[in-house]
Amino acid sequence: MTTTLDSNLYSVMNARKSVRVFDPNATIGKEEIAEMLKLATIAPSSSNLQSWSFIVFQDAELKKELKKIANNQAAVEDSSAVIAVLGNIDAYKKVEQIYTQNVAEGHMDDSIKDLTIASTNAVYPNMPREVRANIASFDAGLVSMQFMLIAKEKGYDTLPMGGFDKVKFAERFDLPGDQFPVVLIALGKAAAPAYGSSRLPLDEVVRFI
Protein backbone atom coordinates (compact mmCIF):
# COMPACT_ATOMS: atom_id res chain seq x y z
CA MET A 1 0.00 0.00 0.00
CA THR A 2 1.29 3.44 -0.90
CA THR A 3 0.52 6.28 1.48
CA THR A 4 0.56 9.93 0.51
CA LEU A 5 2.22 12.42 2.86
CA ASP A 6 1.32 16.07 3.02
CA SER A 7 2.50 17.62 -0.24
CA ASN A 8 3.78 20.73 1.55
CA LEU A 9 6.14 18.55 3.60
CA TYR A 10 7.52 17.03 0.41
CA SER A 11 7.95 20.47 -1.11
CA VAL A 12 9.87 21.75 1.89
CA MET A 13 12.08 18.66 2.02
CA ASN A 14 12.93 18.92 -1.66
CA ALA A 15 13.44 22.68 -1.57
CA ARG A 16 15.86 22.67 1.36
CA LYS A 17 19.42 22.79 0.05
CA SER A 18 22.70 23.77 1.64
CA VAL A 19 23.17 27.36 0.53
CA ARG A 20 26.75 28.60 0.19
CA VAL A 21 26.18 32.27 -0.67
CA PHE A 22 23.99 34.39 1.62
CA ASP A 23 22.63 37.91 1.27
CA PRO A 24 24.62 39.90 3.87
CA ASN A 25 21.90 42.57 3.99
CA ALA A 26 19.08 40.21 4.96
CA THR A 27 18.06 40.28 8.61
CA ILE A 28 15.92 38.00 10.76
CA GLY A 29 14.56 39.17 14.09
CA LYS A 30 15.45 37.56 17.39
CA GLU A 31 11.81 36.72 18.06
CA GLU A 32 11.41 34.81 14.79
CA ILE A 33 14.59 32.83 15.35
CA ALA A 34 13.39 32.01 18.86
CA GLU A 35 10.07 30.81 17.45
CA MET A 36 11.86 28.52 14.98
CA LEU A 37 14.07 27.09 17.71
CA LYS A 38 11.07 26.46 19.95
CA LEU A 39 9.37 24.55 17.16
CA ALA A 40 12.59 22.65 16.44
CA THR A 41 12.78 21.39 20.01
CA ILE A 42 9.64 19.34 19.41
CA ALA A 43 12.11 16.90 17.83
CA PRO A 44 12.49 13.56 19.62
CA SER A 45 15.35 13.05 22.05
CA SER A 46 16.78 10.13 23.99
CA SER A 47 14.66 9.53 27.12
CA ASN A 48 13.16 12.99 26.44
CA LEU A 49 16.25 14.50 28.10
CA GLN A 50 16.58 17.13 25.36
CA SER A 51 20.37 17.10 25.49
CA TRP A 52 20.77 20.18 23.31
CA SER A 53 21.23 23.90 23.72
CA PHE A 54 21.92 26.76 21.33
CA ILE A 55 23.98 29.90 20.91
CA VAL A 56 22.58 32.33 18.34
CA PHE A 57 25.20 34.59 16.77
CA GLN A 58 23.86 37.82 15.29
CA ASP A 59 26.51 40.33 16.37
CA ALA A 60 28.70 41.22 13.38
CA GLU A 61 31.98 41.32 15.32
CA LEU A 62 31.36 37.99 17.02
CA LYS A 63 30.50 36.45 13.66
CA LYS A 64 33.86 37.65 12.32
CA GLU A 65 35.57 35.86 15.20
CA LEU A 66 33.46 32.77 14.62
CA LYS A 67 34.35 32.81 10.93
CA LYS A 68 38.04 32.34 11.80
CA ILE A 69 37.17 29.39 14.03
CA ALA A 70 35.04 27.96 11.21
CA ASN A 71 37.81 27.76 8.60
CA ASN A 72 36.90 31.18 7.17
CA GLN A 73 33.62 29.98 5.66
CA ALA A 74 31.97 33.07 4.18
CA ALA A 75 28.48 31.94 5.20
CA VAL A 76 29.34 32.56 8.85
CA GLU A 77 29.78 36.28 8.28
CA ASP A 78 27.27 36.82 5.47
CA SER A 79 24.27 34.94 6.85
CA SER A 80 21.68 36.67 9.02
CA ALA A 81 22.56 34.50 12.01
CA VAL A 82 24.53 31.42 12.92
CA ILE A 83 23.04 28.92 15.33
CA ALA A 84 25.56 26.82 17.22
CA VAL A 85 23.92 23.57 18.28
CA LEU A 86 25.49 22.18 21.44
CA GLY A 87 25.28 18.75 23.01
CA ASN A 88 24.89 18.31 26.76
CA ILE A 89 26.58 15.23 28.22
CA ASP A 90 24.89 15.66 31.60
CA ALA A 91 21.36 16.33 30.36
CA TYR A 92 20.09 13.58 32.67
CA LYS A 93 20.57 15.98 35.60
CA LYS A 94 17.40 17.78 34.46
CA VAL A 95 15.31 14.60 34.48
CA GLU A 96 13.25 15.63 37.51
CA GLN A 97 12.46 19.05 36.02
CA ILE A 98 11.51 17.52 32.68
CA TYR A 99 9.26 14.77 34.02
CA THR A 100 7.64 17.00 36.62
CA GLN A 101 6.68 19.26 33.72
CA ASN A 102 5.35 16.21 31.85
CA VAL A 103 3.00 15.52 34.76
CA ALA A 104 1.96 19.18 35.01
CA GLU A 105 1.08 19.20 31.31
CA GLY A 106 -0.94 15.98 31.63
CA HIS A 107 1.35 13.69 29.63
CA MET A 108 1.79 11.13 32.42
CA ASP A 109 0.94 10.48 36.05
CA ASP A 110 3.19 10.68 39.09
CA SER A 111 3.83 6.94 39.26
CA ILE A 112 5.29 6.85 35.73
CA LYS A 113 7.26 10.02 36.47
CA ASP A 114 8.83 8.49 39.58
CA LEU A 115 9.73 5.26 37.80
CA THR A 116 11.28 7.16 34.88
CA ILE A 117 13.32 9.45 37.11
CA ALA A 118 14.59 6.51 39.16
CA SER A 119 15.51 4.55 36.02
CA THR A 120 17.29 7.52 34.43
CA ASN A 121 19.28 8.24 37.59
CA ALA A 122 20.27 4.59 37.84
CA VAL A 123 21.47 4.30 34.23
CA TYR A 124 22.77 7.58 32.83
CA PRO A 125 25.38 8.52 35.49
CA ASN A 126 26.99 5.10 35.01
CA MET A 127 27.30 5.39 31.25
CA PRO A 128 30.80 6.18 29.93
CA ARG A 129 31.18 9.84 29.01
CA GLU A 130 31.70 8.86 25.37
CA VAL A 131 28.33 7.09 25.28
CA ARG A 132 26.55 10.12 26.71
CA ALA A 133 28.34 12.33 24.20
CA ASN A 134 27.15 10.07 21.36
CA ILE A 135 23.58 10.33 22.64
CA ALA A 136 23.84 14.11 22.81
CA SER A 137 25.29 14.27 19.28
CA PHE A 138 22.43 12.13 17.96
CA ASP A 139 19.85 14.38 19.63
CA ALA A 140 21.60 17.47 18.27
CA GLY A 141 21.34 16.03 14.77
CA LEU A 142 17.60 15.48 15.13
CA VAL A 143 16.90 19.01 16.37
CA SER A 144 19.22 20.52 13.72
CA MET A 145 17.41 18.85 10.82
CA GLN A 146 14.06 19.88 12.23
CA PHE A 147 15.28 23.48 12.54
CA MET A 148 16.48 23.57 8.94
CA LEU A 149 13.15 22.29 7.62
CA ILE A 150 11.24 24.82 9.72
CA ALA A 151 13.49 27.60 8.42
CA LYS A 152 12.86 26.55 4.82
CA GLU A 153 9.11 26.42 5.40
CA LYS A 154 9.34 30.03 6.60
CA GLY A 155 11.24 31.07 3.47
CA TYR A 156 14.78 31.04 4.82
CA ASP A 157 17.89 29.13 3.80
CA THR A 158 20.44 27.23 5.84
CA LEU A 159 23.88 25.68 5.73
CA PRO A 160 24.97 23.11 8.32
CA MET A 161 28.71 23.33 9.01
CA GLY A 162 30.64 20.66 10.87
CA GLY A 163 34.02 21.94 9.70
CA PHE A 164 35.14 24.17 12.55
CA ASP A 165 37.59 23.99 15.43
CA LYS A 166 35.43 22.64 18.24
CA VAL A 167 38.13 23.05 20.88
CA LYS A 168 38.67 26.72 20.02
CA PHE A 169 34.93 27.28 19.91
CA ALA A 170 34.45 25.84 23.39
CA GLU A 171 37.30 27.94 24.74
CA ARG A 172 36.29 31.21 23.10
CA PHE A 173 32.63 31.01 24.04
CA ASP A 174 33.17 29.65 27.54
CA LEU A 175 31.28 26.38 27.25
CA PRO A 176 30.90 24.53 30.54
CA GLY A 177 32.52 21.12 30.78
CA ASP A 178 29.30 19.23 30.14
CA GLN A 179 28.61 20.98 26.81
CA PHE A 180 30.29 20.63 23.43
CA PRO A 181 29.60 22.10 19.98
CA VAL A 182 28.12 19.75 17.39
CA VAL A 183 27.24 21.85 14.34
CA LEU A 184 26.94 25.45 13.20
CA ILE A 185 23.87 26.35 11.11
CA ALA A 186 24.03 29.49 8.98
CA LEU A 187 20.56 31.01 8.57
CA GLY A 188 19.48 33.67 6.13
CA LYS A 189 18.46 34.40 2.54
CA ALA A 190 20.26 32.85 -0.39
CA ALA A 191 22.12 35.26 -2.69
CA ALA A 192 22.86 32.52 -5.22
CA PRO A 193 21.13 29.22 -5.99
CA ALA A 194 22.28 26.19 -4.04
CA TYR A 195 23.80 23.28 -5.90
CA GLY A 196 21.63 20.25 -6.37
CA SER A 197 22.91 16.90 -5.15
CA SER A 198 22.46 13.29 -6.16
CA ARG A 199 21.70 10.35 -3.88
CA LEU A 200 22.89 6.77 -4.13
CA PRO A 201 20.36 4.26 -5.45
CA LEU A 202 18.14 2.93 -2.69
CA ASP A 203 19.20 -0.66 -3.28
CA GLU A 204 22.77 0.33 -2.34
CA VAL A 205 21.79 1.65 1.07
CA VAL A 206 18.74 -0.40 2.11
CA ARG A 207 18.26 -4.07 2.97
CA PHE A 208 14.79 -5.50 3.57
CA ILE A 209 15.05 -8.63 5.71
Contacts in CASP RR format, 6 or more apart in sequence:
PFRMAT RR
TARGET T0000
AUTHOR 0000-0000-0000
METHOD contacts of the structure
MODEL  1
MTTTLDSNLYSVMNARKSVRVFDPNATIGKEEIAEMLKLATIAPSSSNLQ
SWSFIVFQDAELKKELKKIANNQAAVEDSSAVIAVLGNIDAYKKVEQIYT
QNVAEGHMDDSIKDLTIASTNAVYPNMPREVRANIASFDAGLVSMQFMLI
AKEKGYDTLPMGGFDKVKFAERFDLPGDQFPVVLIALGKAAAPAYGSSRL
PLDEVVRFI
8 153 0 8 1.000
12 149 0 8 1.000
12 152 0 8 1.000
12 153 0 8 1.000
13 149 0 8 1.000
15 152 0 8 1.000
16 148 0 8 1.000
16 149 0 8 1.000
16 152 0 8 1.000
16 158 0 8 1.000
17 157 0 8 1.000
17 194 0 8 1.000
17 195 0 8 1.000
17 196 0 8 1.000
17 197 0 8 1.000
18 158 0 8 1.000
18 159 0 8 1.000
18 160 0 8 1.000
18 194 0 8 1.000
18 195 0 8 1.000
19 75 0 8 1.000
19 157 0 8 1.000
19 158 0 8 1.000
19 159 0 8 1.000
19 186 0 8 1.000
19 188 0 8 1.000
19 190 0 8 1.000
19 192 0 8 1.000
19 194 0 8 1.000
20 74 0 8 1.000
20 75 0 8 1.000
20 159 0 8 1.000
20 192 0 8 1.000
20 194 0 8 1.000
20 195 0 8 1.000
21 74 0 8 1.000
21 75 0 8 1.000
21 78 0 8 1.000
21 190 0 8 1.000
21 191 0 8 1.000
21 192 0 8 1.000
22 74 0 8 1.000
22 75 0 8 1.000
22 78 0 8 1.000
22 79 0 8 1.000
22 80 0 8 1.000
22 157 0 8 1.000
22 159 0 8 1.000
22 186 0 8 1.000
22 188 0 8 1.000
22 189 0 8 1.000
22 190 0 8 1.000
22 191 0 8 1.000
23 78 0 8 1.000
23 188 0 8 1.000
23 189 0 8 1.000
23 190 0 8 1.000
23 191 0 8 1.000
24 77 0 8 1.000
24 78 0 8 1.000
24 191 0 8 1.000
26 80 0 8 1.000
26 188 0 8 1.000
26 189 0 8 1.000
27 80 0 8 1.000
28 80 0 8 1.000
28 81 0 8 1.000
28 156 0 8 1.000
28 187 0 8 1.000
28 188 0 8 1.000
30 56 0 8 1.000
30 58 0 8 1.000
32 154 0 8 1.000
33 56 0 8 1.000
33 81 0 8 1.000
33 83 0 8 1.000
33 187 0 8 1.000
36 147 0 8 1.000
36 150 0 8 1.000
36 151 0 8 1.000
36 154 0 8 1.000
37 54 0 8 1.000
37 56 0 8 1.000
37 83 0 8 1.000
37 147 0 8 1.000
39 146 0 8 1.000
39 150 0 8 1.000
40 143 0 8 1.000
40 144 0 8 1.000
40 146 0 8 1.000
40 147 0 8 1.000
40 150 0 8 1.000
41 50 0 8 1.000
41 52 0 8 1.000
41 143 0 8 1.000
42 146 0 8 1.000
43 139 0 8 1.000
43 142 0 8 1.000
43 143 0 8 1.000
43 145 0 8 1.000
43 146 0 8 1.000
44 142 0 8 1.000
45 51 0 8 1.000
45 52 0 8 1.000
45 139 0 8 1.000
45 142 0 8 1.000
45 143 0 8 1.000
46 135 0 8 1.000
46 138 0 8 1.000
46 139 0 8 1.000
47 92 0 8 1.000
47 95 0 8 1.000
47 116 0 8 1.000
47 120 0 8 1.000
47 124 0 8 1.000
48 98 0 8 1.000
48 99 0 8 1.000
48 102 0 8 1.000
49 91 0 8 1.000
49 92 0 8 1.000
49 94 0 8 1.000
49 95 0 8 1.000
49 98 0 8 1.000
49 120 0 8 1.000
49 124 0 8 1.000
49 139 0 8 1.000
50 91 0 8 1.000
50 94 0 8 1.000
50 98 0 8 1.000
50 139 0 8 1.000
51 87 0 8 1.000
51 88 0 8 1.000
51 89 0 8 1.000
51 91 0 8 1.000
51 132 0 8 1.000
51 135 0 8 1.000
51 136 0 8 1.000
51 139 0 8 1.000
51 140 0 8 1.000
52 85 0 8 1.000
52 86 0 8 1.000
52 87 0 8 1.000
52 88 0 8 1.000
52 136 0 8 1.000
52 139 0 8 1.000
52 140 0 8 1.000
52 143 0 8 1.000
53 86 0 8 1.000
53 87 0 8 1.000
53 88 0 8 1.000
53 179 0 8 1.000
54 83 0 8 1.000
54 84 0 8 1.000
54 85 0 8 1.000
54 86 0 8 1.000
55 83 0 8 1.000
55 84 0 8 1.000
55 86 0 8 1.000
55 173 0 8 1.000
56 81 0 8 1.000
56 82 0 8 1.000
56 83 0 8 1.000
56 84 0 8 1.000
57 63 0 8 1.000
57 66 0 8 1.000
57 76 0 8 1.000
57 81 0 8 1.000
57 82 0 8 1.000
57 83 0 8 1.000
57 84 0 8 1.000
58 80 0 8 1.000
58 81 0 8 1.000
60 77 0 8 1.000
63 76 0 8 1.000
63 77 0 8 1.000
63 82 0 8 1.000
64 77 0 8 1.000
65 172 0 8 1.000
66 76 0 8 1.000
66 82 0 8 1.000
66 169 0 8 1.000
66 184 0 8 1.000
67 73 0 8 1.000
67 74 0 8 1.000
67 76 0 8 1.000
67 77 0 8 1.000
69 164 0 8 1.000
69 165 0 8 1.000
69 168 0 8 1.000
69 169 0 8 1.000
69 172 0 8 1.000
70 76 0 8 1.000
70 161 0 8 1.000
70 163 0 8 1.000
70 164 0 8 1.000
70 165 0 8 1.000
70 184 0 8 1.000
71 163 0 8 1.000
71 164 0 8 1.000
71 165 0 8 1.000
73 161 0 8 1.000
73 163 0 8 1.000
73 164 0 8 1.000
73 186 0 8 1.000
75 159 0 8 1.000
75 161 0 8 1.000
75 186 0 8 1.000
76 82 0 8 1.000
76 161 0 8 1.000
76 184 0 8 1.000
76 186 0 8 1.000
78 191 0 8 1.000
79 159 0 8 1.000
79 186 0 8 1.000
79 187 0 8 1.000
79 188 0 8 1.000
80 156 0 8 1.000
80 187 0 8 1.000
80 188 0 8 1.000
80 189 0 8 1.000
81 186 0 8 1.000
81 187 0 8 1.000
81 188 0 8 1.000
82 184 0 8 1.000
82 185 0 8 1.000
82 186 0 8 1.000
82 187 0 8 1.000
83 147 0 8 1.000
83 184 0 8 1.000
83 185 0 8 1.000
83 187 0 8 1.000
84 169 0 8 1.000
84 173 0 8 1.000
84 181 0 8 1.000
84 183 0 8 1.000
84 184 0 8 1.000
84 185 0 8 1.000
85 140 0 8 1.000
85 141 0 8 1.000
85 143 0 8 1.000
85 144 0 8 1.000
85 147 0 8 1.000
85 181 0 8 1.000
85 182 0 8 1.000
85 183 0 8 1.000
85 184 0 8 1.000
85 185 0 8 1.000
86 140 0 8 1.000
86 175 0 8 1.000
86 179 0 8 1.000
86 180 0 8 1.000
86 181 0 8 1.000
86 182 0 8 1.000
87 133 0 8 1.000
87 136 0 8 1.000
87 137 0 8 1.000
87 139 0 8 1.000
87 140 0 8 1.000
87 179 0 8 1.000
87 180 0 8 1.000
87 181 0 8 1.000
87 182 0 8 1.000
88 136 0 8 1.000
88 178 0 8 1.000
88 179 0 8 1.000
89 129 0 8 1.000
89 132 0 8 1.000
89 133 0 8 1.000
89 136 0 8 1.000
89 177 0 8 1.000
89 178 0 8 1.000
89 179 0 8 1.000
89 180 0 8 1.000
90 132 0 8 1.000
90 178 0 8 1.000
91 136 0 8 1.000
92 120 0 8 1.000
92 121 0 8 1.000
92 124 0 8 1.000
92 125 0 8 1.000
92 132 0 8 1.000
95 116 0 8 1.000
95 117 0 8 1.000
95 120 0 8 1.000
95 121 0 8 1.000
95 124 0 8 1.000
96 117 0 8 1.000
99 108 0 8 1.000
99 113 0 8 1.000
99 116 0 8 1.000
99 117 0 8 1.000
100 113 0 8 1.000
102 108 0 8 1.000
102 113 0 8 1.000
103 109 0 8 1.000
103 110 0 8 1.000
103 113 0 8 1.000
108 116 0 8 1.000
124 132 0 8 1.000
133 180 0 8 1.000
136 180 0 8 1.000
136 182 0 8 1.000
137 182 0 8 1.000
140 182 0 8 1.000
140 183 0 8 1.000
141 182 0 8 1.000
141 183 0 8 1.000
144 160 0 8 1.000
144 182 0 8 1.000
144 183 0 8 1.000
144 185 0 8 1.000
147 158 0 8 1.000
147 185 0 8 1.000
148 158 0 8 1.000
148 160 0 8 1.000
148 185 0 8 1.000
151 157 0 8 1.000
151 158 0 8 1.000
151 187 0 8 1.000
151 188 0 8 1.000
152 158 0 8 1.000
156 187 0 8 1.000
156 188 0 8 1.000
156 189 0 8 1.000
157 187 0 8 1.000
157 188 0 8 1.000
157 189 0 8 1.000
157 190 0 8 1.000
157 194 0 8 1.000
158 185 0 8 1.000
158 186 0 8 1.000
158 187 0 8 1.000
158 188 0 8 1.000
159 185 0 8 1.000
159 186 0 8 1.000
160 183 0 8 1.000
160 184 0 8 1.000
160 185 0 8 1.000
161 183 0 8 1.000
161 184 0 8 1.000
161 185 0 8 1.000
161 186 0 8 1.000
162 182 0 8 1.000
162 183 0 8 1.000
162 184 0 8 1.000
164 181 0 8 1.000
164 184 0 8 1.000
166 180 0 8 1.000
166 181 0 8 1.000
169 175 0 8 1.000
169 181 0 8 1.000
170 179 0 8 1.000
170 180 0 8 1.000
170 181 0 8 1.000
175 181 0 8 1.000
END
